């Protein structure tokens, strides 16, 4: 009986591991948020993970300038930030990070894009590409939601369609994190342009 119980527990653990990281080969649900330090934003300020320690939820978006799909999500990210991240009592922060080394995606171009589009969120540049690699991000845009303990509770797409979304995945994940619980959907396949990693 004891052997059967141990076998059952072992099989359950395998199922849980297999369920996590279905589309992301680097991170599993429950993993800690990778650290980032002194990334320059379009506002000229330097940002680190610790700057968001007072927030109960942190959303990281790996995105860029040039990708048409990333561009299609700009208004949605702006609307999300306005709804969830504004006000003195807001417990949610969203930070967008660009890791591409194309000229169209480097910091000078990012500043122009952010001004033209009226970005209301920190938009940071990581020329080392370390945060993108640490997150296992493969496309832009790709979303990661971390709870108060900075454990990953959701990763993937913001919603179910680039053009006509009917199901939002990001907001239920944020709502769950604020309640100290987990979302029903923890991972989806992100859609977008391939991240341009050096050496790939």
MDTraj code that builds the backbone (N, CA, C; nanometers):
import mdtraj as md
import numpy as np

residues = "UNK UNK UNK UNK UNK UNK UNK UNK UNK UNK UNK UNK UNK UNK UNK UNK UNK UNK UNK UNK UNK UNK UNK UNK UNK UNK UNK UNK UNK UNK UNK UNK UNK UNK UNK UNK UNK UNK UNK UNK UNK UNK UNK UNK UNK UNK UNK UNK UNK UNK UNK UNK UNK UNK UNK UNK UNK UNK UNK UNK UNK UNK UNK UNK UNK UNK UNK UNK UNK UNK UNK UNK UNK UNK UNK UNK UNK UNK UNK UNK UNK UNK UNK UNK UNK UNK UNK UNK UNK UNK UNK UNK UNK UNK UNK UNK UNK UNK UNK UNK UNK UNK UNK UNK UNK UNK UNK UNK UNK UNK UNK UNK UNK UNK UNK UNK UNK UNK UNK UNK UNK UNK UNK UNK UNK UNK UNK UNK UNK UNK UNK UNK UNK UNK UNK UNK UNK UNK UNK UNK UNK UNK UNK UNK UNK UNK UNK UNK UNK UNK UNK UNK UNK UNK UNK UNK UNK UNK UNK UNK UNK UNK UNK UNK UNK UNK UNK UNK UNK UNK UNK UNK UNK UNK UNK UNK UNK UNK UNK UNK UNK UNK UNK UNK UNK UNK UNK UNK UNK UNK UNK UNK UNK UNK UNK UNK UNK UNK UNK UNK".split()
xyz = np.array([
    [0.0832, -0.1207, 0.0000],
    [0.0000, 0.0000, 0.0000],
    [0.0868, 0.1258, 0.0000],
    [0.1926, 0.1198, 0.0817],
    [0.2818, 0.2358, 0.0895],
    [0.3533, 0.2574, -0.0440],
    [0.3938, 0.1462, -0.1074],
    [0.4590, 0.1569, -0.2386],
    [0.3649, 0.2178, -0.3422],
    [0.2398, 0.1774, -0.3359],
    [0.1397, 0.2307, -0.4294],
    [0.1220, 0.3810, -0.4091],
    [0.1176, 0.4230, -0.2824],
    [0.1016, 0.5657, -0.2513],
    [0.2212, 0.6455, -0.3014],
    [0.3415, 0.5901, -0.2840],
    [0.4615, 0.6581, -0.3319],
    [0.4625, 0.6672, -0.4841],
    [0.4197, 0.5587, -0.5491],
    [0.4123, 0.5582, -0.6952],
    [0.3137, 0.6626, -0.7451],
    [0.2005, 0.6731, -0.6772],
    [0.0980, 0.7710, -0.7133],
    [0.1516, 0.9128, -0.6990],
    [0.2220, 0.9382, -0.5889],
    [0.2801, 1.0706, -0.5654],
    [0.3836, 1.1040, -0.6715],
    [0.4634, 1.0036, -0.7095],
    [0.5664, 1.0244, -0.8115],
    [0.5039, 1.0559, -0.9470],
    [0.4004, 0.9810, -0.9827],
    [0.3310, 1.0058, -1.1092],
    [0.2660, 1.1427, -1.1106],
    [0.2108, 1.1846, -0.9968],
    [0.1485, 1.3168, -0.9866],
    [0.2514, 1.4260, -1.0068],
    [0.3700, 1.4089, -0.9492],
    [0.4749, 1.5096, -0.9637],
    [0.5200, 1.5208, -1.1080],
    [0.5270, 1.4067, -1.1782],
    [0.5628, 1.4091, -1.3205],
    [0.4580, 1.4845, -1.4005],
    [0.3317, 1.4607, -1.3698],
    [0.2224, 1.5279, -1.4409],
    [0.2297, 1.6777, -1.4204],
    [0.2617, 1.7197, -1.2978],
    [0.2697, 1.8622, -1.2689],
    [0.3847, 1.9259, -1.3448],
    [0.4987, 1.8595, -1.3483],
    [0.6139, 1.9129, -1.4197],
    [0.5853, 1.9202, -1.5688],
    [0.5202, 1.8187, -1.6221],
    [0.4896, 1.8158, -1.7651],
    [0.3917, 1.9257, -1.8024],
    [0.3007, 1.9578, -1.7089],
    [0.2001, 2.0591, -1.7370],
    [0.2632, 2.1975, -1.7460],
    [0.3599, 2.2245, -1.6591],
    [0.4260, 2.3542, -1.6587],
    [0.5297, 2.3591, -1.7702],
    [0.5512, 2.4798, -1.8239],
    [0.6515, 2.4947, -1.9270],
    [0.6188, 2.4232, -2.0559],
    [0.4923, 2.4136, -2.0882],
    [0.4520, 2.3449, -2.2108],
    [0.5035, 2.4169, -2.3347],
    [0.4999, 2.5496, -2.3309],
    [0.5448, 2.6289, -2.4445],
    [0.6744, 2.7037, -2.4158],
    [0.7085, 2.7190, -2.2900],
    [0.8306, 2.7882, -2.2493],
    [0.9305, 2.6840, -2.2009],
    [1.0447, 2.6772, -2.2659],
    [1.1430, 2.5740, -2.2337],
    [1.2382, 2.6160, -2.1221],
    [1.2247, 2.7386, -2.0731],
    [1.3153, 2.7892, -1.9690],
    [1.2496, 2.7928, -1.8319],
    [1.1279, 2.8459, -1.8256],
    [1.0611, 2.8660, -1.6974],
    [0.9456, 2.7698, -1.6774],
    [0.9216, 2.7369, -1.5524],
    [0.8029, 2.6638, -1.5108],
    [0.7186, 2.7542, -1.4222],
    [0.5900, 2.7299, -1.4178],
    [0.5037, 2.8012, -1.3246],
    [0.5563, 2.7770, -1.1826],
    [0.5653, 2.8855, -1.1054],
    [0.6189, 2.8763, -0.9700],
    [0.7640, 2.9176, -0.9588],
    [0.8316, 2.9341, -1.0724],
    [0.9715, 2.9773, -1.0694],
    [0.9817, 3.1237, -1.0268],
    [1.0938, 3.1620, -0.9632],
    [1.1120, 3.3013, -0.9221],
    [1.1389, 3.3924, -1.0411],
    [1.1060, 3.5178, -1.0245],
    [1.1300, 3.6168, -1.1300],
    [1.2802, 3.6382, -1.1478],
    [1.3313, 3.6268, -1.2678],
    [1.4736, 3.6554, -1.2910],
    [1.5047, 3.8009, -1.2563],
    [1.6195, 3.8224, -1.1984],
    [1.6573, 3.9575, -1.1590],
    [1.7016, 4.0391, -1.2808],
    [1.6752, 4.1688, -1.2755],
    [1.7332, 4.2610, -1.3728],
    [1.7719, 4.3881, -1.2991],
    [1.8788, 4.4506, -1.3445],
    [1.9314, 4.5678, -1.2756],
    [1.9751, 4.6750, -1.3744],
    [1.9417, 4.7986, -1.3393],
    [1.9908, 4.9168, -1.4102],
    [1.9659, 4.9133, -1.5604],
    [1.8445, 4.8742, -1.5973],
    [1.8057, 4.8822, -1.7380],
    [1.7519, 5.0220, -1.7653],
    [1.8011, 5.0841, -1.8705],
    [1.7596, 5.2209, -1.9006],
    [1.6242, 5.2230, -1.9698],
    [1.5397, 5.3162, -1.9236],
    [1.4085, 5.3330, -1.9827],
    [1.4047, 5.4487, -2.0792],
    [1.2949, 5.4599, -2.1517],
    [1.2805, 5.5691, -2.2481],
    [1.2705, 5.7044, -2.1783],
    [1.2443, 5.7025, -2.0466],
    [1.2380, 5.8262, -1.9688],
    [1.3738, 5.8676, -1.9138],
    [1.4786, 5.7922, -1.9475],
    [1.6128, 5.8251, -1.9019],
    [1.6488, 5.7688, -1.7657],
    [1.5526, 5.7087, -1.6978],
    [1.5776, 5.6511, -1.5657],
    [1.6294, 5.5081, -1.5795],
    [1.6973, 5.4616, -1.4747],
    [1.7439, 5.3231, -1.4673],
    [1.6494, 5.2440, -1.3768],
    [1.6131, 5.1252, -1.4194],
    [1.5170, 5.0431, -1.3454],
    [1.5776, 4.9081, -1.3093],
    [1.5417, 4.8609, -1.1890],
    [1.5799, 4.7282, -1.1425],
    [1.4562, 4.6571, -1.0899],
    [1.4643, 4.5264, -1.0773],
    [1.3519, 4.4491, -1.0240],
    [1.3099, 4.5002, -0.8870],
    [1.4059, 4.5395, -0.8062],
    [1.3768, 4.5854, -0.6698],
    [1.2946, 4.7135, -0.6661],
    [1.2911, 4.7880, -0.7758],
    [1.2125, 4.9117, -0.7799],
    [1.0628, 4.8847, -0.7713],
    [1.0220, 4.7613, -0.7939],
    [0.8796, 4.7265, -0.7940],
    [0.8412, 4.6425, -0.6720],
    [0.9250, 4.6461, -0.5687],
    [0.9037, 4.5594, -0.4521],
    [0.7772, 4.5926, -0.3738],
    [0.7251, 4.7138, -0.3897],
    [0.6036, 4.7516, -0.3166],
    [0.4758, 4.7069, -0.3880],
    [0.4891, 4.6465, -0.5037],
    [0.3726, 4.6016, -0.5803],
    [0.3436, 4.4543, -0.5534],
    [0.2155, 4.4216, -0.5452],
    [0.1752, 4.2827, -0.5209],
    [0.1817, 4.1972, -0.6472],
    [0.1756, 4.2626, -0.7619],
    [0.1800, 4.1905, -0.8897],
    [0.2734, 4.2650, -0.9845],
    [0.3589, 4.1896, -1.0519],
    [0.4463, 4.2480, -1.1532],
    [0.4244, 4.1760, -1.2858],
    [0.3904, 4.2539, -1.3868],
    [0.3753, 4.2008, -1.5227],
    [0.4954, 4.2468, -1.6048],
    [0.5670, 4.1528, -1.6609],
    [0.6780, 4.1844, -1.7509],
    [0.6367, 4.1461, -1.8926],
    [0.6542, 4.2400, -1.9842],
    [0.6235, 4.2150, -2.1255],
    [0.7527, 4.2265, -2.2052],
    [0.7900, 4.1201, -2.2720],
    [0.9014, 4.1285, -2.3666],
    [0.8415, 4.1699, -2.5004],
    [0.8806, 4.2881, -2.5476],
    [0.8204, 4.3436, -2.6689],
    [0.9269, 4.4175, -2.7487],
    [0.8854, 4.4874, -2.8535],
    [0.9811, 4.5613, -2.9355],
    [0.9074, 4.6667, -3.0176],
    [0.9832, 4.7394, -3.0981],
    [0.9254, 4.8437, -3.1830],
    [0.8752, 4.7913, -3.3169],
    [0.9588, 4.7111, -3.3839],
    [0.9397, 4.6865, -3.5270],
    [0.8328, 4.5830, -3.5591],
    [0.8025, 4.4943, -3.4664],
    [0.7116, 4.3831, -3.4938],
    [0.5666, 4.4306, -3.5089],
    [0.4997, 4.3996, -3.6187],
    [0.3598, 4.4412, -3.6371],
    [0.2667, 4.3865, -3.5292],
    [0.2953, 4.2672, -3.4806],
    [0.2094, 4.2096, -3.3764],
    [0.2311, 4.2823, -3.2445],
    [0.3563, 4.3139, -3.2129],
    [0.3839, 4.3933, -3.0935],
    [0.3157, 4.5295, -3.1035],
    [0.3194, 4.5890, -3.2210],
    [0.2536, 4.7179, -3.2422],
    [0.1031, 4.7068, -3.2219],
    [0.0456, 4.5949, -3.2650],
    [-0.0991, 4.5746, -3.2514],
    [-0.1422, 4.5674, -3.1055],
    [-0.0491, 4.5318, -3.0180],
    [-0.0816, 4.5190, -2.8759],
    [-0.0519, 4.6448, -2.7950],
    [0.0046, 4.7454, -2.8566],
    [0.0412, 4.8657, -2.7816],
    [-0.0791, 4.9306, -2.7146],
    [-0.1882, 4.9472, -2.7880],
    [-0.3074, 5.0085, -2.7293],
    [-0.3641, 4.9233, -2.6166],
    [-0.3566, 4.7928, -2.6312],
    [-0.4077, 4.7032, -2.5265],
    [-0.3226, 4.7121, -2.4002],
    [-0.1922, 4.7249, -2.4188],
    [-0.1032, 4.7385, -2.3027],
    [-0.1257, 4.8731, -2.2349],
    [-0.1455, 4.9767, -2.3143],
    [-0.1757, 5.1093, -2.2592],
    [-0.3052, 5.1051, -2.1789],
    [-0.4080, 5.0405, -2.2344],
    [-0.5373, 5.0295, -2.1656],
    [-0.5245, 4.9476, -2.0375],
    [-0.4479, 4.8392, -2.0426],
    [-0.4258, 4.7575, -1.9229],
    [-0.3584, 4.8404, -1.8143],
    [-0.2564, 4.9154, -1.8523],
    [-0.1834, 4.9974, -1.7556],
    [-0.2742, 5.1024, -1.6935],
    [-0.3574, 5.1646, -1.7752],
    [-0.4505, 5.2655, -1.7242],
    [-0.5480, 5.2047, -1.6247],
    [-0.5939, 5.0830, -1.6514],
    [-0.6927, 5.0171, -1.5654],
    [-0.6318, 4.9634, -1.4367],
    [-0.5132, 4.9044, -1.4456],
    [-0.4585, 4.8283, -1.3333],
    [-0.3412, 4.8945, -1.2611],
    [-0.2712, 4.9838, -1.3270],
    [-0.1424, 5.0297, -1.2726],
    [-0.1373, 5.1774, -1.2372],
    [-0.2482, 5.2472, -1.2464],
    [-0.2477, 5.3895, -1.2151],
    [-0.3150, 5.4146, -1.0808],
    [-0.2792, 5.5239, -1.0188],
    [-0.3354, 5.5574, -0.8884],
    [-0.2399, 5.5209, -0.7759],
    [-0.2459, 5.5988, -0.6692],
    [-0.1542, 5.5801, -0.5566],
    [-0.1724, 5.4457, -0.4880],
    [-0.2939, 5.3908, -0.4944],
    [-0.3218, 5.2649, -0.4247],
    [-0.3074, 5.1421, -0.5154],
    [-0.2584, 5.1600, -0.6367],
    [-0.2438, 5.0471, -0.7284],
    [-0.1394, 4.9490, -0.6770],
    [-0.1711, 4.8213, -0.6838],
    [-0.0794, 4.7162, -0.6383],
    [-0.0201, 4.6374, -0.7553],
    [-0.0409, 4.6890, -0.8758],
    [0.0054, 4.6194, -0.9962],
    [0.1016, 4.7094, -1.0734],
    [0.2092, 4.6513, -1.1220],
    [0.3026, 4.7239, -1.2083],
    [0.3239, 4.6448, -1.3364],
    [0.3329, 4.7162, -1.4464],
    [0.3680, 4.6554, -1.5746],
    [0.4934, 4.7222, -1.6271],
    [0.5884, 4.6428, -1.6684],
    [0.7105, 4.6951, -1.7286],
    [0.7352, 4.6216, -1.8597],
    [0.7598, 4.6976, -1.9652],
    [0.7901, 4.6402, -2.0964],
    [0.9405, 4.6469, -2.1184],
    [0.9964, 4.5392, -2.1717],
    [1.1407, 4.5327, -2.1942],
    [1.1679, 4.4877, -2.3373],
    [1.2550, 4.5614, -2.4040],
    [1.2966, 4.5299, -2.5406],
    [1.4390, 4.4746, -2.5353],
    [1.4605, 4.3569, -2.5929],
    [1.5939, 4.2964, -2.5913],
    [1.6540, 4.2837, -2.7315],
    [1.5818, 4.3273, -2.8330],
    [1.6322, 4.3157, -2.9703],
    [1.7456, 4.4139, -2.9956],
    [1.8427, 4.3720, -3.0767],
    [1.9557, 4.4586, -3.1088],
    [1.9480, 4.5185, -3.2493],
    [1.8326, 4.5084, -3.3133],
    [1.8130, 4.5755, -3.4415],
    [1.8125, 4.7262, -3.4196],
    [1.8584, 4.8019, -3.5174],
    [1.8606, 4.9479, -3.5038],
    [1.7212, 5.0026, -3.4749],
    [1.6204, 4.9425, -3.5386],
    [1.4822, 4.9881, -3.5202],
    [1.4298, 4.9606, -3.3802],
    [1.5039, 4.8806, -3.3027],
    [1.4585, 4.8439, -3.1689],
    [1.5483, 4.8970, -3.0576],
    [1.6528, 4.9675, -3.0920],
    [1.7433, 5.0187, -2.9891],
    [1.6826, 5.1411, -2.9204],
    [1.7456, 5.1817, -2.8112],
    [1.6883, 5.2834, -2.7231],
    [1.6479, 5.4134, -2.7928],
    [1.7286, 5.4706, -2.8823],
    [1.6849, 5.5947, -2.9487],
    [1.5516, 5.5783, -3.0215],
    [1.5362, 5.4661, -3.0921],
    [1.4101, 5.4400, -3.1625],
    [1.2972, 5.4121, -3.0645],
    [1.3288, 5.3485, -2.9531],
    [1.2282, 5.3219, -2.8500],
    [1.1716, 5.4520, -2.7943],
    [1.2576, 5.5495, -2.7731],
    [1.2133, 5.6785, -2.7188],
    [1.1156, 5.7466, -2.8140],
    [1.1458, 5.7390, -2.9426],
    [1.0569, 5.7983, -3.0430],
    [0.9227, 5.7263, -3.0437],
    [0.9272, 5.5949, -3.0429],
    [0.8036, 5.5152, -3.0457],
    [0.7178, 5.5415, -2.9227],
    [0.7794, 5.5446, -2.8069],
    [0.7057, 5.5659, -2.6823],
    [0.6383, 5.7026, -2.6803],
    [0.7065, 5.8031, -2.7327],
    [0.6494, 5.9381, -2.7366],
    [0.5344, 5.9455, -2.8355],
    [0.5533, 5.8868, -2.9531],
    [0.4492, 5.8886, -3.0561],
    [0.3225, 5.8167, -3.0103],
    [0.3397, 5.7058, -2.9400],
    [0.2258, 5.6225, -2.9012],
    [0.1722, 5.6550, -2.7626],
    [0.2410, 5.7403, -2.6890],
    [0.1927, 5.7793, -2.5568],
    [0.1999, 5.6673, -2.4546],
    [0.3111, 5.5958, -2.4523],
    [0.3255, 5.4863, -2.3563],
    [0.3147, 5.5383, -2.2131],
    [0.2356, 5.4716, -2.1320],
    [0.2155, 5.5112, -1.9920],
    [0.2771, 5.4101, -1.8958],
    [0.3748, 5.3358, -1.9437],
    [0.4404, 5.2321, -1.8646],
    [0.5915, 5.2391, -1.8889],
    [0.6719, 5.1895, -1.7966],
    [0.8164, 5.1865, -1.8193],
    [0.8494, 5.0976, -1.9394],
    [0.9301, 5.1503, -2.0296],
    [0.9727, 5.0767, -2.1486],
    [1.1250, 5.0747, -2.1454],
    [1.1822, 4.9590, -2.1170],
    [1.3245, 4.9467, -2.0884],
    [1.3984, 4.8741, -2.2006],
    [1.5276, 4.9021, -2.2085],
    [1.6112, 4.8361, -2.3088],
    [1.7191, 4.7528, -2.2414],
    [1.7314, 4.6278, -2.2836],
    [1.8355, 4.5390, -2.2315],
    [1.9251, 4.4938, -2.3464],
    [2.0331, 4.5667, -2.3735],
    [2.1212, 4.5301, -2.4850],
    [2.1944, 4.3986, -2.4623],
    [2.2023, 4.3533, -2.3368],
    [2.2684, 4.2253, -2.3079],
    [2.1781, 4.1069, -2.3405],
    [2.0486, 4.1329, -2.3506],
    [1.9466, 4.0304, -2.3784],
    [1.9309, 3.9288, -2.2649],
    [1.9915, 3.9558, -2.1501],
    [1.9912, 3.8582, -2.0407],
    [1.8521, 3.8313, -1.9858],
    [1.7710, 3.9355, -1.9703],
    [1.6387, 3.9148, -1.9102],
    [1.5492, 3.8350, -2.0048],
    [1.5605, 3.8600, -2.1338],
    [1.4816, 3.7828, -2.2301],
    [1.5180, 3.6355, -2.2276],
    [1.6478, 3.6081, -2.2235],
    [1.6936, 3.4690, -2.2174],
    [1.6514, 3.4032, -2.0871],
    [1.6629, 3.4773, -1.9755],
    [1.6281, 3.4217, -1.8445],
    [1.4797, 3.3883, -1.8359],
    [1.3975, 3.4680, -1.9035],
    [1.2534, 3.4429, -1.9055],
    [1.2144, 3.3345, -2.0062],
    [1.3060, 3.3018, -2.0943],
    [1.2728, 3.2054, -2.1990],
    [1.1823, 3.2629, -2.3053],
    [1.1827, 3.3957, -2.3183],
    [1.0964, 3.4618, -2.4168],
    [1.1450, 3.4305, -2.5578],
    [1.0519, 3.3983, -2.6451],
    [1.0871, 3.3644, -2.7833],
    [1.0219, 3.4557, -2.8858],
    [0.9154, 3.5257, -2.8470],
    [0.8453, 3.6134, -2.9410],
    [0.8091, 3.7447, -2.8730],
    [0.7742, 3.8431, -2.9564],
    [0.7225, 3.9700, -2.9050],
    [0.5825, 3.9928, -2.9614],
    [0.4854, 4.0239, -2.8732],
    [0.4994, 4.0396, -2.7281],
    [0.4794, 3.9065, -2.6551],
    [0.5426, 3.8943, -2.5392],
    [0.5250, 3.7772, -2.4536],
    [0.5109, 3.8262, -2.3093],
    [0.4094, 3.7742, -2.2398],
    [0.3706, 3.8265, -2.1089],
    [0.4034, 3.7281, -1.9965],
    [0.4499, 3.7840, -1.8839],
    [0.4838, 3.7052, -1.7656],
    [0.4250, 3.7744, -1.6431],
    [0.3488, 3.7007, -1.5625],
    [0.2858, 3.7570, -1.4428],
    [0.3479, 3.6931, -1.3191],
    [0.3973, 3.7789, -1.2290],
    [0.4586, 3.7337, -1.1043],
    [0.3781, 3.7863, -0.9856],
    [0.3577, 3.7008, -0.8861],
    [0.2779, 3.7396, -0.7697],
    [0.3609, 3.8164, -0.6673],
    [0.3050, 3.8368, -0.5493],
    [0.3714, 3.9172, -0.4464],
    [0.5058, 3.8580, -0.4064],
    [0.5143, 3.7261, -0.4077],
    [0.6404, 3.6583, -0.3737],
    [0.7325, 3.6500, -0.4945],
    [0.6911, 3.7119, -0.6031],
    [0.7626, 3.7117, -0.7313],
    [0.7844, 3.5709, -0.7848],
    [0.6792, 3.4904, -0.7690],
    [0.6742, 3.3593, -0.8311],
    [0.5887, 3.3690, -0.9575],
    [0.6291, 3.3005, -1.0608],
    [0.5572, 3.3041, -1.1884],
    [0.4244, 3.2309, -1.1773],
    [0.3144, 3.2999, -1.2132],
    [0.1834, 3.2348, -1.2095],
    [0.1179, 3.2277, -1.3476],
    [0.1699, 3.3055, -1.4433],
    [0.1153, 3.2985, -1.5796],
    [0.2231, 3.3406, -1.6789],
    [0.2230, 3.2778, -1.7960],
    [0.3123, 3.3202, -1.9045],
    [0.2497, 3.2845, -2.0390],
    [0.2733, 3.3726, -2.1352],
    [0.2209, 3.3475, -2.2689],
    [0.1629, 3.4711, -2.3337],
    [0.0484, 3.4541, -2.3974],
    [-0.0177, 3.5621, -2.4706],
    [-0.1056, 3.6459, -2.3781],
    [-0.1344, 3.7683, -2.4205],
    [-0.2245, 3.8548, -2.3450],
    [-0.3689, 3.8082, -2.3599],
    [-0.4027, 3.7625, -2.4809],
    [-0.5392, 3.7195, -2.5105],
    [-0.5361, 3.6180, -2.6242],
    [-0.6523, 3.5885, -2.6792],
    [-0.6620, 3.4778, -2.7751],
    [-0.6542, 3.5180, -2.9218],
    [-0.6361, 3.6465, -2.9514],
    [-0.6335, 3.6871, -3.0920],
    [-0.5586, 3.8181, -3.1092],
    [-0.4794, 3.8263, -3.2157],
    [-0.4082, 3.9506, -3.2455],
    [-0.5023, 4.0596, -3.2943],
    [-0.6116, 4.0198, -3.3590],
    [-0.6991, 4.1171, -3.4244],
    [-0.8371, 4.1316, -3.3608],
    [-0.8930, 4.0215, -3.3114],
    [-1.0290, 4.0267, -3.2571],
    [-1.0395, 3.9412, -3.1307],
    [-0.9776, 3.9864, -3.0218],
    [-0.9728, 3.9035, -2.9007],
    [-1.1085, 3.8874, -2.8332],
    [-1.1348, 3.7663, -2.7892],
    [-1.2579, 3.7372, -2.7156],
    [-1.2291, 3.6852, -2.5744],
    [-1.1101, 3.6294, -2.5553],
    [-1.0726, 3.5752, -2.4244],
    [-0.9433, 3.6413, -2.3790],
    [-0.9480, 3.7045, -2.2615],
    [-0.8293, 3.7671, -2.2047],
    [-0.7661, 3.6722, -2.1034],
    [-0.6364, 3.6501, -2.1159],
    [-0.5653, 3.5637, -2.0223],
    [-0.4922, 3.6436, -1.9146],
    [-0.4502, 3.7642, -1.9502],
    [-0.3675, 3.8442, -1.8594],
    [-0.4445, 3.8927, -1.7370],
    [-0.5624, 3.9495, -1.7588],
    [-0.6369, 4.0082, -1.6471],
    [-0.6806, 3.9048, -1.5435],
    [-0.7313, 3.7868, -1.5828],
    [-0.7635, 3.6864, -1.4810],
    [-0.6417, 3.6440, -1.3993],
    [-0.5250, 3.6420, -1.4624],
    [-0.4024, 3.6070, -1.3901],
    [-0.3689, 3.7137, -1.2866],
    [-0.3853, 3.8391, -1.3245],
    [-0.3595, 3.9490, -1.2311],
    [-0.4602, 3.9467, -1.1169],
    [-0.5863, 3.9253, -1.1497],
    [-0.6901, 3.9173, -1.0464],
    [-0.6599, 3.8048, -0.9475],
    [-0.6173, 3.6913, -0.9986],
    [-0.5838, 3.5777, -0.9122],
    [-0.4659, 3.6115, -0.8218],
    [-0.3655, 3.6754, -0.8779],
    [-0.2476, 3.7120, -0.7990],
    [-0.2834, 3.8079, -0.6863],
    [-0.3725, 3.9017, -0.7142],
    [-0.4148, 3.9974, -0.6113],
    [-0.4908, 3.9285, -0.4985],
    [-0.5551, 3.8170, -0.5306],
    [-0.6296, 3.7404, -0.4300],
    [-0.5424, 3.6358, -0.3607],
    [-0.4179, 3.6256, -0.4052],
    [-0.3285, 3.5263, -0.3479],
    [-0.3535, 3.3859, -0.3978],
    [-0.4174, 3.3747, -0.5135],
    [-0.4480, 3.2430, -0.5701],
    [-0.3801, 3.2280, -0.7060],
    [-0.4177, 3.1243, -0.7789],
    [-0.3609, 3.0984, -0.9104],
    [-0.4697, 3.1041, -1.0167],
    [-0.4361, 3.1480, -1.1373],
    [-0.5370, 3.1522, -1.2439],
    [-0.5685, 3.0126, -1.2955],
    [-0.6857, 2.9971, -1.3530],
    [-0.7235, 2.8681, -1.4118],
    [-0.6331, 2.8338, -1.5295],
    [-0.5987, 2.9351, -1.6084],
    [-0.5084, 2.9159, -1.7221],
    [-0.3733, 2.9750, -1.6847],
    [-0.2728, 2.8906, -1.6775],
    [-0.1410, 2.9338, -1.6312],
    [-0.0416, 2.9567, -1.7445],
    [-0.0676, 2.8978, -1.8584],
    [0.0253, 2.9126, -1.9698],
    [-0.0483, 2.9005, -2.1022],
    [-0.0128, 2.9880, -2.1958],
    [-0.0642, 2.9796, -2.3321],
    [0.0535, 2.9986, -2.4272],
    [0.0306, 2.9675, -2.5527],
    [0.1354, 2.9895, -2.6527],
    [0.1382, 3.1375, -2.6911],
    [0.2520, 3.2021, -2.6717],
    [0.2660, 3.3418, -2.7110],
    [0.2738, 3.3517, -2.8630],
    [0.2173, 3.4591, -2.9173],
    [0.2172, 3.4814, -3.0618],
    [0.2903, 3.6111, -3.0916],
    [0.3735, 3.6100, -3.1941],
    [0.4423, 3.7330, -3.2287],
    [0.5623, 3.7077, -3.3176],
    [0.6475, 3.8094, -3.3259],
    [0.7698, 3.8000, -3.4050],
    [0.8807, 3.7391, -3.3199],
    [0.9665, 3.6643, -3.3831],
    [1.0754, 3.5978, -3.3120],
    [1.1700, 3.6995, -3.2494],
    [1.2058, 3.6770, -3.1227],
    [1.3051, 3.7617, -3.0568],
    [1.4393, 3.7420, -3.1269],
    [1.5069, 3.8525, -3.1565],
    [1.6329, 3.8470, -3.2312],
    [1.7510, 3.8350, -3.1346],
    [1.7755, 3.7129, -3.0874],
    [1.8881, 3.6894, -2.9976],
    [2.0188, 3.6802, -3.0758],
    [2.1239, 3.7388, -3.0192],
    [2.2559, 3.7297, -3.0812],
    [2.3038, 3.5848, -3.0786],
    [2.3591, 3.5393, -3.1889],
    [2.4130, 3.4043, -3.1948],
    [2.3125, 3.2993, -3.2355],
    [2.1846, 3.3402, -3.2505],
    [2.0810, 3.2435, -3.2917],
    [2.0581, 3.2503, -3.4423],
])
top = md.Topology()
chain = top.add_chain()
for i, resn in enumerate(residues, 1):
    res = top.add_residue(resn, chain, resSeq=i)
    for name in ("N", "CA", "C"):
        top.add_atom(name, md.element.get_by_symbol(name[0]), res)
traj = md.Trajectory(xyz[None], top)
